[in-house]
Amino acid sequence: MTNFDYLEKEPSDKNVVNTMRDLIVYYSLEGNTQYVAEKLAEQLGAEVLRLVPKKAYSDKGFAKFFWGGKSAVMGEKPELEAYSADLAQFDRVIFGTPVWAATFTPPLRTFITEQADKLAGKKFAAFACQGGSGAEKTFKKLAKLIGIDAFSKTAVFNEPKAKWTVAKDTQIEEFGRELLAGRYE
């Protein structure tokens, strides 16, 4: 995805131009979180950083739930494929994660732990994709790891790619509009 400054006039002052830059950091196992991240990136003019563990998680059957859930609950920090992100260039980081055992995925834990000092002072938003429940607990746990009380904006999407509907795309667009409006808060 190409990065560019998204220019928009602030509603209360037509002479103010916003150049806030967003980075969407996400992990996706089955493509749902990636689907949302790419749609939001296009809408916001954001850059995207996909986290890829060196040892892939199983995406089939019992092993998918057992090993992924165990890894999430145990707070594991898997080694990630090399990534590049100059966090100094971004004002806000938007985290995207599937919900595993009512928590966020281990690759996000690795990233946040590795980048803790560079995340200080940023604004944060988050979205979660789930097939069941647990997103609200996921946001609380993720915020705690980052060291914040809560995210400025959050959204929960129920299998937006796997069980696609126009309404789910509309929900993603609405979250994007909330994120755009949040640039002025």
N, CA, C and O of each residue as an XYZ file, in Angstrom:
740
protein
N       0.843     -1.165      0.000
C       0.000      0.000      0.000
C       0.892      1.234      0.000
O       1.861      1.295      0.757
N       0.589      2.183     -0.811
C       1.358      3.419     -0.886
C       0.981      4.325      0.273
O      -0.194      4.439      0.624
N       1.960      4.958      0.855
C       1.711      5.873      1.949
C       1.659      7.297      1.423
O       2.452      7.676      0.561
N       0.741      8.071      1.933
C       0.677      9.486      1.604
C      -0.010     10.194      2.755
O      -0.738      9.576      3.532
N       0.227     11.491      2.859
C      -0.452     12.259      3.896
C      -1.886     12.470      3.473
O      -2.151     12.951      2.371
N      -2.808     12.114      4.337
C      -4.216     12.289      4.061
C      -4.590     13.693      4.508
O      -4.535     14.003      5.698
N      -4.965     14.531      3.572
C      -5.289     15.917      3.886
C      -6.794     16.081      3.980
O      -7.539     15.688      3.082
N      -7.216     16.659      5.066
C      -8.636     16.889      5.250
C      -8.791     18.159      6.070
O      -8.033     18.388      7.013
N      -9.757     18.976      5.722
C     -10.010     20.198      6.476
C     -10.718     19.857      7.784
O     -11.630     19.031      7.815
N     -10.290     20.497      8.845
C     -10.957     20.311     10.122
C     -12.313     21.004     10.049
O     -12.386     22.153      9.616
N     -13.389     20.335     10.462
C     -14.717     20.910     10.338
C     -14.882     22.261     11.014
O     -15.605     23.109     10.492
N     -14.237     22.498     12.161
C     -14.437     23.746     12.888
C     -13.552     24.883     12.384
O     -13.807     26.040     12.719
N     -12.537     24.595     11.603
C     -11.654     25.638     11.094
C     -11.184     25.249      9.700
O     -10.317     24.388      9.550
N     -11.746     25.872      8.695
C     -11.477     25.500      7.305
C     -10.045     25.800      6.868
O      -9.643     25.388      5.780
N      -9.269     26.506      7.685
C      -7.898     26.835      7.319
C      -6.868     25.867      7.891
O      -5.675     25.986      7.611
N      -7.326     24.918      8.684
C      -6.418     23.974      9.306
C      -6.358     22.700      8.461
O      -7.389     22.126      8.112
N      -5.153     22.273      8.143
C      -4.978     21.039      7.383
C      -4.375     19.990      8.310
O      -3.409     20.259      9.024
N      -4.952     18.799      8.288
C      -4.489     17.717      9.162
C      -3.533     16.818      8.396
O      -3.858     16.330      7.313
N      -2.361     16.605      8.960
C      -1.394     15.700      8.337
C      -1.042     14.555      9.280
O       0.048     13.988      9.200
N      -1.959     14.223     10.164
C      -1.741     13.117     11.086
C      -1.505     11.838     10.290
O      -2.217     11.548      9.328
N      -0.507     11.091     10.702
C      -0.179      9.854     10.001
C      -0.504      8.659     10.865
O      -0.194      8.618     12.055
N      -1.140      7.681     10.230
C      -1.558      6.461     10.915
C      -0.757      5.265     10.423
O      -0.406      5.174      9.247
N      -0.473      4.346     11.347
C       0.116      3.057     11.021
C      -0.824      1.986     11.561
O      -1.181      2.001     12.739
N      -1.220      1.062     10.698
C      -2.046     -0.062     11.114
C      -1.128     -1.263     11.274
O      -0.512     -1.720     10.311
N      -1.040     -1.768     12.497
C      -0.206     -2.924     12.821
C      -1.152     -4.074     13.132
O      -2.010     -3.962     14.007
N      -0.991     -5.189     12.406
C      -1.937     -6.276     12.605
C      -1.302     -7.640     12.391
O      -0.245     -7.778     11.775
N      -1.994     -8.642     12.927
C      -1.709    -10.038     12.638
C      -3.016    -10.648     12.151
O      -4.084    -10.364     12.695
N      -2.928    -11.484     11.128
C      -4.117    -12.148     10.599
C      -3.792    -13.605     10.295
O      -2.809    -13.901      9.616
N      -4.616    -14.504     10.796
C      -4.417    -15.928     10.523
C      -5.236    -16.376      9.316
O      -4.722    -17.055      8.427
N      -6.514    -15.993      9.288
C      -7.416    -16.485      8.251
C      -7.816    -15.417      7.233
O      -8.613    -15.694      6.336
N      -7.280    -14.210      7.355
C      -7.555    -13.170      6.380
C      -8.588    -12.145      6.785
O      -8.728    -11.123      6.112
N      -9.326    -12.382      7.873
C     -10.341    -11.415      8.298
C      -9.716    -10.100      8.758
O     -10.148     -9.023      8.348
N      -8.702    -10.196      9.607
C      -8.051     -8.986     10.121
C      -7.314     -8.261      9.005
O      -7.313     -7.031      8.962
N      -6.699     -8.994      8.117
C      -6.031     -8.378      6.964
C      -7.038     -7.633      6.093
O      -6.753     -6.534      5.616
N      -8.193     -8.213      5.887
C      -9.250     -7.590      5.081
C      -9.621     -6.226      5.664
O      -9.700     -5.238      4.934
N      -9.848     -6.173      6.968
C     -10.212     -4.911      7.621
C      -9.048     -3.930      7.555
O      -9.250     -2.755      7.248
N      -7.836     -4.395      7.837
C      -6.655     -3.515      7.823
C      -6.481     -2.855      6.458
O      -6.216     -1.656      6.379
N      -6.628     -3.620      5.395
C      -6.445     -3.066      4.051
C      -7.545     -2.070      3.693
O      -7.272     -1.043      3.071
N      -8.780     -2.362      4.078
C      -9.882     -1.427      3.808
C      -9.680     -0.115      4.576
O      -9.882      0.969      4.029
N      -9.280     -0.226      5.849
C      -9.049      0.985      6.647
C      -7.861      1.777      6.109
O      -7.908      3.006      6.054
N      -6.806      1.085      5.715
C      -5.618      1.764      5.190
C      -5.974      2.580      3.956
O      -5.509      3.708      3.790
N      -6.781      2.015      3.114
C      -7.200      2.740      1.904
C      -8.026      3.968      2.271
O      -7.829      5.043      1.703
N      -8.931      3.815      3.202
C      -9.801      4.917      3.608
C      -9.031      6.027      4.325
O      -9.319      7.209      4.134
N      -8.051      5.646      5.149
C      -7.317      6.610      5.966
C      -6.043      7.130      5.309
O      -5.480      8.132      5.749
N      -5.589      6.452      4.261
C      -4.281      6.792      3.699
C      -3.175      6.380      4.645
O      -2.149      7.053      4.747
N      -3.386      5.272      5.337
C      -2.447      4.796      6.360
C      -1.475      3.792      5.774
O      -1.730      3.183      4.735
N      -0.354      3.634      6.464
C       0.567      2.549      6.136
C       0.158      1.325      6.928
O      -0.494      1.433      7.966
N       0.546      0.153      6.430
C       0.184     -1.097      7.081
C       1.446     -1.891      7.397
O       2.382     -1.947      6.600
N       1.448     -2.498      8.567
C       2.530     -3.393      8.948
C       1.903     -4.715      9.364
O       1.254     -4.815     10.405
N       2.109     -5.725      8.531
C       1.598     -7.066      8.830
C       2.673     -7.818      9.597
O       3.810     -7.933      9.140
N       2.309     -8.327     10.762
C       3.235     -9.095     11.579
C       3.149    -10.569     11.175
O       2.064    -11.143     11.086
N       4.314    -11.161     10.934
C       4.375    -12.558     10.508
C       5.325    -13.315     11.428
O       6.524    -13.033     11.447
N       4.797    -14.284     12.197
C       5.687    -15.066     13.053
C       6.566    -15.989     12.215
O       6.143    -16.494     11.175
N       7.794    -16.200     12.683
C       8.704    -17.096     11.958
C       8.143    -18.511     11.894
O       8.300    -19.203     10.887
N       7.493    -18.937     12.966
C       6.853    -20.253     12.972
C       5.344    -20.011     12.884
O       4.727    -19.493     13.815
N       4.769    -20.397     11.748
C       3.350    -20.124     11.495
C       2.451    -20.927     12.438
O       2.778    -22.046     12.831
N       1.316    -20.329     12.787
C       0.295    -21.020     13.558
C      -0.539    -21.874     12.608
O      -0.748    -21.506     11.452
N      -1.007    -23.000     13.095
C      -1.892    -23.854     12.309
C      -3.198    -23.114     12.040
O      -3.719    -22.424     12.916
N      -3.719    -23.257     10.839
C      -4.990    -22.611     10.514
C      -6.092    -23.644     10.244
O      -7.105    -23.334      9.617
N      -5.882    -24.867     10.724
C      -6.842    -25.946     10.471
C      -7.178    -26.714     11.753
O      -6.318    -26.954     12.600
N      -8.429    -27.085     11.864
C      -8.893    -28.010     12.881
C      -8.580    -27.665     14.324
O      -8.435    -26.502     14.701
N      -8.483    -28.718     15.112
C      -8.262    -28.604     16.556
C      -6.957    -27.873     16.877
O      -6.900    -27.079     17.816
N      -5.914    -28.146     16.095
C      -4.601    -27.534     16.349
C      -4.681    -26.014     16.294
O      -3.997    -25.327     17.052
N      -5.506    -25.493     15.407
C      -5.660    -24.034     15.287
C      -6.116    -23.448     16.621
O      -5.538    -22.474     17.102
N      -7.133    -24.029     17.208
C      -7.672    -23.500     18.458
C      -6.785    -23.810     19.655
O      -6.582    -22.960     20.522
N      -6.258    -25.024     19.700
C      -5.454    -25.419     20.844
C      -4.155    -24.633     20.919
O      -3.898    -23.978     21.929
N      -3.331    -24.681     19.883
C      -2.015    -24.039     19.933
C      -2.105    -22.525     19.915
O      -1.357    -21.853     20.625
N      -3.015    -21.977     19.108
C      -3.183    -20.527     19.092
C      -3.695    -20.005     20.420
O      -3.182    -19.019     20.949
N      -4.721    -20.679     20.963
C      -5.278    -20.271     22.250
C      -4.272    -20.406     23.378
O      -4.157    -19.514     24.218
N      -3.541    -21.518     23.403
C      -2.513    -21.735     24.427
C      -1.455    -20.636     24.351
O      -1.061    -20.071     25.371
N      -1.012    -20.348     23.166
C       0.022    -19.331     22.966
C      -0.457    -17.956     23.438
O       0.305    -17.203     24.046
N      -1.720    -17.635     23.156
C      -2.280    -16.343     23.572
C      -2.442    -16.267     25.081
O      -2.043    -15.282     25.702
N      -3.027    -17.305     25.676
C      -3.269    -17.326     27.124
C      -1.964    -17.317     27.912
O      -1.879    -16.680     28.962
N      -0.969    -18.002     27.424
C       0.317    -18.081     28.123
C       1.176    -16.831     27.921
O       2.255    -16.725     28.503
N       0.712    -15.895     27.109
C       1.464    -14.649     26.906
C       2.761    -14.843     26.136
O       3.737    -14.125     26.353
N       2.765    -15.808     25.244
C       3.974    -16.079     24.469
C       4.317    -14.914     23.545
O       3.448    -14.144     23.136
N       5.601    -14.806     23.230
C       6.105    -13.764     22.325
C       6.911    -14.447     21.216
O       8.128    -14.599     21.327
N       6.221    -14.856     20.148
C       6.921    -15.556     19.075
C       7.887    -14.635     18.336
O       7.665    -13.428     18.239
N       8.939    -15.215     17.830
C       9.875    -14.459     17.010
C       9.170    -14.098     15.702
O       8.476    -14.924     15.110
N       9.357    -12.855     15.263
C       8.698    -12.374     14.053
C       9.670    -12.298     12.880
O      10.873    -12.106     13.058
N       9.121    -12.452     11.685
C       9.903    -12.180     10.481
C      10.336    -10.712     10.559
O       9.666     -9.891     11.184
N      11.447    -10.400      9.925
C      11.957     -9.020      9.950
C      10.884     -8.057      9.443
O      10.186     -8.331      8.468
N      10.778     -6.948     10.118
C       9.835     -5.906      9.696
C      10.519     -4.565      9.845
O      11.508     -4.421     10.563
N       9.970     -3.592      9.151
C      10.527     -2.250      9.211
C       9.407     -1.272      9.512
O       8.406     -1.222      8.798
N       9.580     -0.498     10.568
C       8.591      0.516     10.931
C       9.280      1.619     11.709
O       9.754      1.399     12.824
N       9.337      2.793     11.130
C       9.884      3.947     11.826
C       8.726      4.629     12.542
O       8.064      5.504     11.982
N       8.489      4.222     13.777
C       7.332      4.708     14.509
C       7.363      6.212     14.749
O       6.324      6.810     15.028
N       8.518      6.825     14.648
C       8.616      8.273     14.824
C       7.823      9.016     13.747
O       7.444     10.171     13.943
N       7.573      8.370     12.626
C       6.837      8.999     11.517
C       5.326      9.025     11.744
O       4.606      9.681     10.990
N       4.831      8.325     12.769
C       3.393      8.156     12.929
C       2.880      8.775     14.224
O       3.536      8.731     15.264
N       1.691      9.350     14.126
C       1.045      9.972     15.274
C       0.132      8.993     16.007
O      -0.045      9.064     17.223
N      -0.442      8.075     15.222
C      -1.388      7.122     15.800
C      -1.080      5.727     15.266
O      -0.753      5.545     14.094
N      -1.197      4.742     16.172
C      -1.042      3.341     15.798
C      -2.392      2.673     16.028
O      -2.988      2.778     17.100
N      -2.854      1.981     14.989
C      -4.123      1.265     15.041
C      -3.772     -0.224     15.014
O      -3.200     -0.717     14.042
N      -4.117     -0.930     16.086
C      -3.814     -2.352     16.173
C      -5.005     -3.174     15.701
O      -6.154     -2.857     16.010
N      -4.716     -4.234     14.949
C      -5.747     -5.154     14.501
C      -5.370     -6.572     14.899
O      -4.227     -6.993     14.719
N      -6.338     -7.308     15.445
C      -6.057     -8.658     15.928
C      -7.285     -9.548     15.854
O      -8.407     -9.083     16.057
N      -7.078    -10.821     15.564
C      -8.156    -11.778     15.811
C      -8.268    -11.970     17.325
O      -7.316    -11.710     18.061
N      -9.420    -12.420     17.778
C      -9.604    -12.729     19.196
C      -9.310    -14.207     19.395
O      -9.956    -15.069     18.798
N      -8.331    -14.486     20.238
C      -7.961    -15.860     20.583
C      -8.110    -16.019     22.088
O      -7.395    -15.368     22.851
N      -9.012    -16.860     22.518
C      -9.207    -17.135     23.947
C      -9.393    -15.833     24.740
O      -8.804    -15.650     25.805
N     -10.213    -14.948     24.203
C     -10.545    -13.655     24.819
C      -9.333    -12.750     25.019
O      -9.293    -11.961     25.963
N      -8.348    -12.866     24.135
C      -7.189    -11.981     24.195
C      -6.650    -11.743     22.788
O      -7.144    -12.309     21.813
N      -5.644    -10.908     22.702
C      -5.027    -10.582     21.423
C      -3.975    -11.623     21.060
O      -3.559    -12.419     21.903
N      -3.556    -11.612     19.820
C      -2.627    -12.631     19.338
C      -1.186    -12.351     19.780
O      -0.786    -11.198     19.936
N      -0.427    -13.411     19.977
C       0.961    -13.291     20.424
C       1.866    -12.416     19.542
O       2.726    -11.728     20.092
N       1.725    -12.403     18.210
C       2.602    -11.507     17.435
C       2.471    -10.034     17.842
O       3.453     -9.294     17.784
N       1.275     -9.598     18.251
C       1.135     -8.225     18.732
C       1.899     -8.032     20.038
O       2.501     -6.981     20.258
N       1.876     -9.047     20.905
C       2.625     -8.960     22.163
C       4.117     -8.766     21.879
O       4.779     -7.947     22.516
N       4.634     -9.530     20.914
C       6.047     -9.405     20.547
C       6.344     -7.994     20.056
O       7.297     -7.362     20.512
N       5.531     -7.500     19.128
C       5.745     -6.171     18.554
C       5.708     -5.086     19.627
O       6.600     -4.240     19.691
N       4.685     -5.110     20.462
C       4.526     -4.070     21.483
C       5.675     -4.111     22.477
O       6.169     -3.064     22.897
N       6.101     -5.299     22.856
C       7.232     -5.438     23.774
C       8.515     -4.912     23.144
O       9.284     -4.207     23.797
N       8.750     -5.250     21.880
C       9.959     -4.792     21.182
C       9.965     -3.291     20.939
O      11.028     -2.669     20.917
N       8.793     -2.709     20.757
C       8.699     -1.299     20.365
C       8.172     -0.393     21.483
O       7.806      0.752     21.216
N       8.127     -0.871     22.705
C       7.504     -0.138     23.811
C       7.979      1.308     23.922
O       7.159      2.216     24.058
N       9.277      1.531     23.866
C       9.795      2.898     24.023
C       9.377      3.791     22.851
O       9.180      4.992     23.036
N       9.243      3.233     21.670
C       8.869      4.014     20.487
C       7.365      4.253     20.394
O       6.921      5.117     19.638
N       6.586      3.502     21.150
C       5.136      3.686     21.163
C       4.706      4.768     22.158
O       3.590      5.281     22.079
N       5.582      5.104     23.080
C       5.254      6.102     24.100
C       4.838      7.420     23.448
O       5.492      7.909     22.527
N       3.745      7.977     23.942
C       3.280      9.272     23.475
C       2.413      9.233     22.228
O       1.970     10.280     21.757
N       2.165      8.059     21.688
C       1.321      7.935     20.497
C      -0.152      7.895     20.899
O      -0.489      7.668     22.061
N      -1.015      8.119     19.916
C      -2.443      7.863     20.077
C      -2.679      6.437     19.601
O      -1.938      5.925     18.761
N      -3.725      5.791     20.146
C      -3.988      4.399     19.801
C      -5.466      4.149     19.546
O      -6.338      4.721     20.202
N      -5.723      3.282     18.578
C      -7.056      2.744     18.314
C      -6.851      1.256     18.063
O      -5.723      0.802     17.875
N      -7.950      0.494     18.060
C      -7.823     -0.948     17.845
C      -9.103     -1.511     17.259
O     -10.196     -0.983     17.464
N      -8.932     -2.602     16.522
C     -10.085     -3.368     16.063
C      -9.777     -4.844     16.244
O      -8.622     -5.270     16.237
N     -10.848     -5.608     16.405
C     -10.706     -7.048     16.596
C     -11.688     -7.769     15.690
O     -12.803     -7.300     15.462
N     -11.261     -8.909     15.180
C     -12.120     -9.778     14.386
C     -12.340    -11.056     15.182
O     -11.402    -11.619     15.746
N     -13.576    -11.501     15.220
C     -13.892    -12.686     16.005
C     -14.995    -13.486     15.344
O     -15.773    -12.972     14.540
N     -15.042    -14.767     15.708
C     -16.121    -15.629     15.275
C     -17.092    -15.872     16.409
O     -18.211    -16.337     16.192
N     -16.663    -15.556     17.619
C     -17.497    -15.774     18.805
C     -17.608    -14.504     19.619
O     -18.333    -13.576     19.261
N     -16.868    -14.478     20.737
C     -16.925    -13.311     21.624
C     -15.551    -13.096     22.247
O     -14.611    -13.844     21.979
N     -15.449    -12.062     23.084
C     -14.208    -11.813     23.807
C     -13.474    -10.544     23.411
O     -12.437    -10.232     23.995
N     -13.984     -9.805     22.434
C     -13.260     -8.627     21.947
C     -13.072     -7.556     23.020
O     -12.008     -6.942     23.095
N     -14.085     -7.326     23.845
C     -13.955     -6.273     24.867
C     -12.843     -6.609     25.857
O     -12.091     -5.721     26.260
N     -12.727     -7.872     26.252
C     -11.625     -8.295     27.125
C     -10.293     -8.145     26.390
O      -9.283     -7.756     26.975
N     -10.317     -8.459     25.115
C      -9.109     -8.330     24.291
C      -8.602     -6.891     24.305
O      -7.405     -6.662     24.479
N      -9.493     -5.925     24.125
C      -9.086     -4.518     24.122
C      -8.496     -4.102     25.467
O      -7.508     -3.369     25.509
N      -9.088     -4.558     26.556
C      -8.584     -4.211     27.888
C      -7.176     -4.772     28.100
O      -6.296     -4.079     28.610
N      -6.973     -6.023     27.707
C      -5.661     -6.649     27.868
C      -4.611     -5.989     26.983
O      -3.468     -5.800     27.401
N      -4.997     -5.644     25.777
C      -4.068     -4.986     24.847
C      -3.695     -3.592     25.366
O      -2.525     -3.208     25.342
N      -4.687     -2.847     25.828
C      -4.419     -1.512     26.384
C      -3.474     -1.602     27.583
O      -2.563     -0.787     27.725
N      -3.695     -2.588     28.434
C      -2.844     -2.760     29.612
C      -1.392     -3.018     29.203
O      -0.472     -2.450     29.792
N      -1.184     -3.870     28.199
C       0.181     -4.139     27.736
C       0.843     -2.869     27.195
O       2.029     -2.637     27.427
N       0.082     -2.058     26.481
C       0.623     -0.817     25.924
C       0.902      0.200     27.034
O       1.802      1.031     26.917
N       0.123      0.122     28.104
C       0.291      1.056     29.213
C      -0.660      2.231     29.139
O      -0.341      3.325     29.603
N      -1.842      2.007     28.551
C      -2.861      3.053     28.466
C      -4.122      2.566     29.165
O      -4.295      1.369     29.392
N      -5.004      3.512     29.504
C      -6.261      3.143     30.155
C      -7.249      2.525     29.165
O      -7.930      1.548     29.474
N      -7.311      3.112     27.975
C      -8.259      2.643     26.955
C      -7.845      3.208     25.602
O      -7.061      4.154     25.524
N      -8.378      2.623     24.550
C      -8.137      3.118     23.192
C      -9.080      4.269     22.890
O     -10.179      4.338     23.441
N      -8.653      5.179     22.012
C      -9.518      6.295     21.636
C     -10.730      5.802     20.850
O     -11.825      6.346     20.988
N     -10.537      4.777     20.028
C     -11.616      4.181     19.233
C     -11.375      2.682     19.139
O     -10.235      2.229     19.035
N     -12.463      1.917     19.176
C     -12.373      0.470     18.971
C     -13.550      0.019     18.105
O     -14.577      0.691     18.015
N     -13.363     -1.139     17.474
C     -14.451     -1.742     16.703
C     -14.271     -3.249     16.708
O     -13.154     -3.763     16.755
N     -15.393     -3.939     16.660
C     -15.408     -5.396     16.626
C     -16.095     -5.822     15.335
O     -17.185     -5.351     15.008
N     -15.440     -6.715     14.611
C     -15.999     -7.224     13.359
C     -16.125     -8.738     13.451
O     -15.170     -9.426     13.814
N     -17.289     -9.249     13.125
C     -17.530    -10.688     13.169
C     -17.311    -11.290     11.787
O     -18.150    -11.176     10.894
N     -16.158    -11.934     11.640
C     -15.771    -12.618     10.407
C     -16.109    -11.802      9.149
O     -16.907    -12.242      8.321
N     -15.510    -10.628      9.009
C     -15.872     -9.723      7.914
C     -15.518    -10.218      6.512
O     -16.151     -9.814      5.536
N     -14.530    -11.075      6.405
C     -14.178    -11.631      5.096
C     -14.817    -12.996      4.898
O     -15.415    -13.265      3.856
N     -14.690    -13.855      5.901
C     -15.190    -15.226      5.798
C     -16.702    -15.268      5.607
O     -17.216    -16.135      4.901
N     -17.413    -14.336      6.233
C     -18.882    -14.281      6.122
C     -19.294    -12.881      5.660
O     -20.082    -12.196      6.312
N     -18.741    -12.486      4.532
C     -18.912    -11.134      4.009
C     -20.372    -10.786      3.728
O     -21.150    -11.601      3.232
N     -20.712     -9.534      4.070
C     -21.986     -8.930      3.662
C     -21.718     -7.450      3.417
O     -20.706     -6.913      3.867
N     -22.613     -6.807      2.715
C     -22.501     -5.360      2.497
C     -22.523     -4.640      3.846
O     -21.805     -3.659      4.036
N     -23.332     -5.117      4.768
C     -23.435     -4.488      6.087
C     -22.100     -4.516      6.823
O     -21.775     -3.571      7.542
N     -21.320     -5.585      6.656
C     -20.021     -5.665      7.323
C     -19.038     -4.672      6.711
O     -18.257     -4.057      7.436
N     -19.065     -4.508      5.402
C     -18.220     -3.489      4.771
C     -18.637     -2.092      5.220
O     -17.789     -1.225      5.432
N     -19.928     -1.877      5.363
C     -20.423     -0.582      5.844
C     -19.930     -0.315      7.260
O     -19.575      0.816      7.592
N     -19.907     -1.352      8.099
C     -19.417     -1.211      9.470
C     -17.936     -0.813      9.474
O     -17.516      0.017     10.280
N     -17.156     -1.403      8.578
C     -15.739     -1.042      8.468
C     -15.600      0.412      8.036
O     -14.782      1.148      8.589
N     -16.392      0.829      7.053
C     -16.352      2.226      6.587
C     -16.747      3.192      7.699
O     -16.154      4.263      7.824
N     -17.734      2.828      8.503
C     -18.151      3.680      9.626
C     -17.026      3.822     10.644
O     -16.796      4.914     11.163
N     -16.328      2.739     10.931
C     -15.184      2.813     11.839
C     -14.107      3.712     11.243
O     -13.493      4.501     11.962
N     -13.876      3.605      9.956
C     -12.916      4.482      9.276
C     -13.290      5.949      9.436
O     -12.425      6.793      9.673
N     -14.581      6.255      9.306
C     -15.029      7.649      9.487
C     -14.804      8.112     10.929
O     -14.423      9.259     11.163
N     -15.040      7.215     11.894
C     -14.776      7.558     13.299
C     -13.290      7.833     13.511
O     -12.925      8.758     14.237
N     -12.443      7.040     12.883
C     -10.997      7.249     12.996
C     -10.589      8.574     12.366
O      -9.743      9.285     12.909
N     -11.179      8.909     11.231
C     -10.892     10.205     10.603
C     -11.310     11.343     11.509
O     -10.553     12.294     11.703
N     -12.507     11.258     12.066
C     -12.998     12.294     12.977
C     -12.122     12.372     14.224
O     -11.932     13.452     14.785
N     -11.591     11.240     14.655
C     -10.746     11.200     15.849
C      -9.425     11.915     15.684
O      -8.724     12.159     16.667
N      -9.077     12.250     14.469
C      -7.837     13.000     14.245
C      -7.902     14.390     14.859
O      -6.866     15.019     15.072
N      -9.086     14.869     15.141
C      -9.256     16.220     15.666
C      -9.505     16.242     17.164
O      -9.741     17.304     17.740
N      -9.453     15.077     17.799
C      -9.718     15.023     19.243
C      -8.443     15.189     20.023
O      -8.465     15.171     21.254
